[in-house]
Amino acid sequence: MCRNACFPKTQIQRDIEVIEKMKDNNFTIIDDYIKNVKLRYKAYHTRQYIKGFLRFILMAGGFAITTMTTYNNPYFAGDSDFVNVVVWYFSISNNIVNIILEKINGYNLEDDKSKIKLLIKEGKLYNNNAEEYSFYPIDDHNNTHTTNKMQYFKDVCNEIINNSTYDFLTRNFDDPKHTTEINKSKVRRYEKLWRNITPDENNNENNEPSN
């Protein structure tokens, strides 16, 4: 109870709970997708925590060095040799922490977070049969369309993982990785949506000005 109050769940954690219950999770593709999202979030969260902790250590070490250097001022009496040794160890520690932080900064945590959000969004689109997934029939007695739909879902998820967030969002939408049958269905639906409206001849006759 205290854990939930002190550390409330993030939106990503709540979304992961949603996709864990998505349909077709008994299929390998969907099951692997859920595991992949959970693993990616765990890795992102761990790196973010380590980065924050190391920054705190770096700040505390810098503050300690400043304090001890101040008290090591020649105007103060004291064991300056001992203080110098301690300051030296703090300096070495801070350098090591800096090296580790540089390594962690090699990971683009913001891009990792965006990819996780995109993967979750794609899972919700699949589960709700929305946008591109709406072209696949829901009633599928032989599982052909379900298989093709899951394969398309897998291809999109691989695009998210293998590209930067910017590259994925600016990808070519005119060449989706659907099957030929679904692509034809998509073209037909868009043609109906964007067709030119033919004026009603009867209305035109009624609207003609009388002499």
C-alpha angles and dihedrals in degrees: 000000000000090000091056091047096047096038108031117193117265122234090254091054091051090048091051089055087054096051091046086069096044119130122263090032088137088070118090095235094054093041091051089048092055092047091048093052092048092048092048092050092048091051092046093048092048093050091047091050093048091048092052092046093050091048088054091050090048092051093046091048092050091049091049092050091050092049095048092045089054092051089045089065111132090238088066121075117228148096098308094173092059092047091050091054092050091047089050092054091048090051092051091048092051091051091053091049089050091054091051091048091052088054092050091046086062085076113077097224094181091054090047090052092048091050091052090051091049092050091050091048091051090051091052091049090052093047093048093042088234135157110346092007092059089077090070114084115245094212102069114160097177096039091235095124092042090054092048091046092052091047090053089048090051092049092051092048090051089052090053092049098043098045136053117261091252094051092049095048092048096045123130108277091185091074107049120175095245125132117264091256094054093044090054090049090051093050092049092050093049091047089056091046095051100033119131112258110240111222115243108252093212091053090049091053091050092048094051111112114251119239 
